[in-house]
Amino acid sequence: MRTQMIAEIEKAMQTCLSSVQMEQLHNVLLSVIGTESSTGCDEQELTKSLDTYIAAKRVEGCSEKTLRYYESTIRNMLLSVGKLAKEISTDDLRWYLDSYQRRNNASKVTVDNVRRILSSFFSWLEEENLILKSPVRRIHKVKTGKTVKETYTDEALEIMRDHCENSRDLAIIDLLSSTGMRVGELVKLNREDINFQERECIVFGKGDKERKVYFDARTKIHLQRYLDSRRDTDPALFVTLQAPHNRLMISGVEIRLRELGRRLGIPKVHPHKFRRTLATMAIDKGMPIEQVQQLLGHQSVDTTLQYAMVNQNNVKISHHRFIC
């Protein structure tokens, strides 16, 4: 079994090579040894079912970024195993996941993401009656350790606001912290998208799903002050500080916040942390989880629960109130 042979070679070389070198070795082994295919199919034949699956997911409204991730993950599996999807067994996938983890020195979270994507693919094939039963059914979720994700304290937020060097950065911090929007949603906003009277705006989330978010009075004031200081005609809500003042990109926001955090000695300053902080604060103050879900634009409430860290002080108070 050539797939097993490749996995054994990679296992033997794992301690000698870096993750990059392991990836290069894997590609060489595939090109020289190849993988078995009971029907001798070429790459186009092997990935025909994948093309149909991606088309179906596009119709369902998945974003192009998600589709590219799904396609590359499933394509790599199909080419590594070297079989048509209907011929792939549970053992084939176990060998692949094991080889993937060792070759890339991948974390358990990453391996489970791959497993989850493969499960979606084979479940779709089963629903379409293209296979009898998904081979991923007997591959269980990878157990991963849970870490408590950090949030910003009220003090850290105020320190960042006080030390912003320009009105644009202050408006960005205020908008992220009061709305909980994704940084990708923030950089897509245009001036005309902001309703200052109602203190709200429409954002387009993952899969171009539209939702309304809200901001506070302080954000309104700082955002208006920033826009009043602009002399350019770009429709984007946030633009670069240097001419020709093009639309600010995600990397620009991330770099700016990281530099601010480093200068102030605040660890791990990044856009997503504002989103997690808002979710935690909302739940901590009693907002129903379904409303927090709507505010953040999550499809599943389980995702919202992963974002929100319950304040331990409130847990202690509740313990004394209901149990002691």
C-alpha positions as MATLAB code, in Angstrom:
seq = 'MRTQMIAEIEKAMQTCLSSVQMEQLHNVLLSVIGTESSTGCDEQELTKSLDTYIAAKRVEGCSEKTLRYYESTIRNMLLSVGKLAKEISTDDLRWYLDSYQRRNNASKVTVDNVRRILSSFFSWLEEENLILKSPVRRIHKVKTGKTVKETYTDEALEIMRDHCENSRDLAIIDLLSSTGMRVGELVKLNREDINFQERECIVFGKGDKERKVYFDARTKIHLQRYLDSRRDTDPALFVTLQAPHNRLMISGVEIRLRELGRRLGIPKVHPHKFRRTLATMAIDKGMPIEQVQQLLGHQSVDTTLQYAMVNQNNVKISHHRFIC';
ca = [
       0.000    0.000    0.000;
       1.835    3.049   -1.275;
      -0.033    5.521    0.926;
       1.034    3.539    3.997;
       4.605    3.339    2.677;
       4.766    7.135    2.348;
       3.410    7.526    5.868;
       6.041    5.131    7.276;
       8.888    6.988    5.534;
       7.642   10.318    6.839;
       7.338    8.872   10.350;
      10.952    7.691   10.248;
      12.200   11.100    9.057;
      10.064   13.216   11.381;
      12.769   13.738   14.011;
      15.397   14.652   11.403;
      13.541   17.265    9.364;
      11.730   20.526   10.018;
       8.051   20.973    9.153;
       8.999   22.763    5.918;
      11.401   19.970    4.966;
       8.753   17.390    5.834;
       6.343   19.092    3.452;
       8.997   19.020    0.707;
       9.674   15.327    1.412;
       5.957   14.578    1.179;
       5.697   16.255   -2.226;
       8.753   14.380   -3.514;
       7.386   11.033   -2.303;
       4.072   11.701   -3.994;
       5.737   12.570   -7.283;
       8.218    9.649   -7.244;
       6.258    6.861   -5.567;
       2.778    8.132   -6.273;
      -0.323    6.803   -4.591;
      -2.429    3.849   -5.475;
      -5.662    4.279   -7.378;
      -7.752    1.208   -8.010;
      -9.000    2.720  -11.256;
      -5.802    4.439  -12.409;
      -7.548    7.811  -12.506;
      -5.799   11.087  -13.189;
      -6.075   14.170  -10.995;
      -9.079   15.551  -12.870;
     -11.037   12.348  -12.347;
     -10.035   12.139   -8.679;
     -11.282   15.641   -7.941;
     -14.472   15.631  -10.021;
     -16.669   15.104   -6.949;
     -14.828   17.928   -5.181;
     -15.659   20.396   -7.962;
     -19.362   19.556   -7.632;
     -19.202   19.891   -3.838;
     -17.566   23.326   -4.030;
     -20.196   24.452   -6.539;
     -22.940   23.331   -4.153;
     -21.334   25.205   -1.241;
     -21.024   28.340   -3.366;
     -24.742   28.174   -4.119;
     -25.385   27.842   -0.356;
     -23.635   31.172    0.161;
     -20.186   30.226    1.495;
     -17.578   32.950    1.057;
     -14.826   32.557   -1.544;
     -12.228   32.500    1.232;
     -13.992   29.573    2.901;
     -14.403   27.797   -0.422;
     -10.685   28.107   -1.194;
      -9.834   26.654    2.231;
     -12.271   23.766    1.778;
     -11.073   23.039   -1.740;
      -7.356   22.973   -0.895;
      -7.944   20.807    2.194;
     -10.057   18.210    0.387;
      -7.931   18.257   -2.787;
      -4.759   17.536   -0.794;
      -6.482   14.573    0.832;
      -7.785   13.134   -2.447;
      -4.406   13.411   -4.151;
      -2.536   11.976   -1.150;
      -4.857    8.988   -0.798;
      -5.013    8.565   -4.572;
      -8.504    7.090   -4.712;
     -11.907    8.161   -5.939;
     -14.055    9.518   -3.114;
     -16.389    6.509   -3.278;
     -13.425    4.160   -2.746;
     -11.945    5.929    0.294;
     -12.235    4.035    3.564;
     -12.081    5.105    7.200;
      -8.589    3.636    7.487;
      -7.432    5.688    4.476;
      -8.538    8.857    6.235;
      -6.961    7.828    9.536;
      -3.663    7.268    7.765;
      -3.993   10.625    6.039;
      -4.790   12.562    9.227;
      -1.969   10.874   11.093;
       0.466   11.628    8.259;
      -0.793   15.227    8.020;
      -0.306   15.815   11.735;
       3.247   14.442   11.782;
       4.292   16.018    8.487;
       3.160   19.517    9.437;
       3.642   19.222   13.179;
       0.023   20.368   13.264;
      -1.877   21.158   16.453;
      -4.900   19.126   17.522;
      -7.141   22.066   16.662;
      -5.792   22.160   13.093;
      -6.172   18.402   12.630;
      -9.750   18.567   13.901;
     -10.479   21.380   11.440;
      -9.278   19.107    8.628;
     -11.413   16.254   10.003;
     -14.423   18.555   10.182;
     -14.011   19.688    6.553;
     -13.618   16.098    5.344;
     -16.717   15.151    7.344;
     -18.694   17.904    5.602;
     -17.500   16.690    2.188;
     -18.317   13.014    2.725;
     -21.628   13.784    4.460;
     -22.617   15.779    1.373;
     -21.662   12.841   -0.866;
     -23.828   10.581    1.300;
     -26.785   12.981    1.122;
     -26.412   13.108   -2.662;
     -26.444    9.265   -2.777;
     -22.957    9.269   -4.313;
     -21.635    7.041   -1.507;
     -23.451    4.655    0.831;
     -21.947    5.896    4.103;
     -19.461    8.589    5.103;
     -16.093    7.076    6.124;
     -15.625    9.957    8.583;
     -18.488    8.776   10.790;
     -16.177    6.555   12.840;
     -13.456    9.204   13.152;
     -14.309   11.061   16.318;
     -13.715   14.692   17.144;
     -10.122   15.347   18.166;
      -9.910   16.164   21.868;
      -8.297   19.545   22.396;
      -7.373   21.381   25.552;
      -9.379   24.518   26.264;
      -7.505   27.718   27.009;
      -9.065   30.821   28.519;
      -8.835   33.531   25.865;
      -7.873   36.951   27.156;
     -10.076   40.031   26.962;
      -9.279   43.718   27.424;
      -9.831   45.268   30.828;
     -11.649   48.596   31.081;
      -8.347   50.133   32.109;
      -6.502   48.782   29.061;
      -9.193   50.152   26.735;
      -8.968   53.617   28.294;
      -5.179   53.608   28.128;
      -5.307   52.758   24.416;
      -7.838   55.516   23.789;
      -5.757   58.071   25.695;
      -2.583   57.268   23.754;
      -3.919   57.183   20.178;
      -1.786   59.480   18.037;
      -4.575   60.457   15.633;
      -8.360   60.625   15.370;
      -8.528   57.717   12.933;
      -6.984   55.179   15.313;
      -9.219   56.388   18.143;
     -12.305   55.966   15.964;
     -11.187   52.455   14.989;
     -10.747   51.394   18.616;
     -14.112   52.856   19.581;
     -15.940   51.227   16.673;
     -14.379   47.800   17.269;
     -15.008   47.867   21.009;
     -18.613   49.153   20.851;
     -19.889   47.035   17.935;
     -17.857   43.819   18.177;
     -17.621   43.699   14.376;
     -14.931   41.709   12.601;
     -11.927   43.609   11.274;
     -12.832   42.379    7.786;
     -16.248   43.973    8.183;
     -14.731   47.217    9.467;
     -12.444   47.786    6.473;
     -15.320   47.199    4.021;
     -17.406   50.013    5.487;
     -18.009   53.207    3.516;
     -18.900   56.630    4.870;
     -22.455   56.339    3.596;
     -22.955   53.106    5.566;
     -22.937   54.967    8.884;
     -26.259   56.140   10.294;
     -25.175   58.702   12.887;
     -28.718   59.603   13.885;
     -29.588   56.025   14.912;
     -25.959   55.194   15.848;
     -25.937   52.056   13.732;
     -24.546   50.659   10.507;
     -24.990   47.656    8.212;
     -22.042   45.274    7.883;
     -21.534   42.299    5.594;
     -20.145   39.296    7.450;
     -19.035   35.843    6.387;
     -20.813   34.620    3.286;
     -21.932   38.217    2.602;
     -24.547   37.906    5.348;
     -25.949   41.305    6.202;
     -26.570   42.420    9.782;
     -27.020   45.602   11.785;
     -24.561   46.667   14.497;
     -24.763   49.533   16.968;
     -22.282   51.968   18.477;
     -22.299   54.286   21.496;
     -22.296   58.095   21.769;
     -18.544   58.293   22.318;
     -17.904   56.364   19.107;
     -20.281   58.672   17.238;
     -18.385   61.781   18.383;
     -14.928   60.383   17.629;
     -16.013   58.991   14.251;
     -17.538   62.327   13.202;
     -14.408   64.161   14.350;
     -12.237   61.826   12.243;
     -14.425   62.217    9.142;
     -14.492   66.006    9.536;
     -10.684   66.018    9.516;
     -10.510   64.136    6.205;
      -9.625   66.067    3.044;
      -9.763   63.158    0.608;
     -12.758   62.017   -1.434;
     -12.370   58.263   -0.974;
     -15.731   56.676   -0.057;
     -14.076   54.290    2.438;
     -14.813   54.915    6.103;
     -11.169   54.374    7.060;
      -8.213   55.228    4.823;
      -4.440   55.253    5.154;
      -2.775   58.217    6.831;
      -0.430   58.808    3.905;
      -1.484   59.991    0.450;
      -3.138   58.934   -1.769;
      -5.277   57.867    1.234;
      -6.504   54.533   -0.069;
      -8.913   52.262    1.785;
      -7.320   50.825    4.919;
      -6.697   47.068    4.703;
      -6.955   44.406    7.412;
      -3.176   44.185    7.742;
      -3.016   47.953    8.241;
      -5.400   47.781   11.214;
      -3.583   44.802   12.715;
      -0.148   46.407   12.421;
      -1.336   49.701   13.882;
      -2.954   48.044   16.915;
       0.021   45.760   17.483;
       2.385   48.758   17.484;
       0.087   50.585   19.932;
       0.026   47.628   22.295;
       3.795   47.205   22.143;
       4.316   50.903   22.887;
       1.966   50.809   25.887;
       3.057   47.430   27.228;
      -0.378   45.871   26.695;
       0.006   42.214   25.594;
      -1.683   40.691   22.546;
      -3.433   43.731   21.127;
      -5.316   42.687   17.989;
      -8.739   43.439   16.428;
     -10.408   40.135   17.312;
      -9.795   40.677   21.011;
     -12.216   43.636   20.949;
     -14.907   41.287   19.613;
     -14.298   38.742   22.361;
     -14.285   41.493   24.987;
     -17.668   42.798   23.843;
     -19.204   39.304   23.894;
     -17.885   38.642   27.388;
     -19.070   42.001   28.687;
     -22.537   41.596   27.137;
     -23.108   38.155   28.662;
     -21.579   39.299   31.948;
     -24.156   42.092   32.148;
     -27.066   39.777   31.417;
     -27.681   40.094   27.669;
     -29.433   36.922   26.420;
     -27.019   34.688   24.524;
     -29.300   34.672   21.458;
     -29.040   38.458   21.216;
     -25.252   38.307   21.568;
     -25.271   35.724   18.779;
     -27.251   38.114   16.571;
     -24.958   41.013   17.460;
     -21.827   39.078   16.485;
     -23.355   37.483   13.397;
     -22.783   33.866   14.435;
     -24.697   31.104   12.727;
     -24.488   28.855   15.785;
     -24.918   29.830   19.429;
     -22.104   27.396   20.283;
     -19.683   29.708   18.490;
     -20.890   32.627   20.602;
     -20.318   30.660   23.793;
     -16.723   29.980   22.736;
     -16.127   33.719   22.373;
     -17.578   34.717   25.719;
     -15.546   34.212   28.869;
     -17.690   34.238   32.011;
     -16.437   36.625   34.689;
     -15.215   34.499   37.600;
     -16.224   37.138   40.141;
     -19.830   36.774   39.001;
     -19.532   32.985   39.225;
     -18.382   33.362   42.830;
     -21.250   35.766   43.666;
     -23.784   33.398   42.055;
     -22.315   30.468   43.964;
     -22.845   32.287   47.253;
     -26.314   33.371   46.176;
     -27.700   30.067   44.913;
     -25.643   27.379   46.625;
     -24.146   28.578   49.907;
];
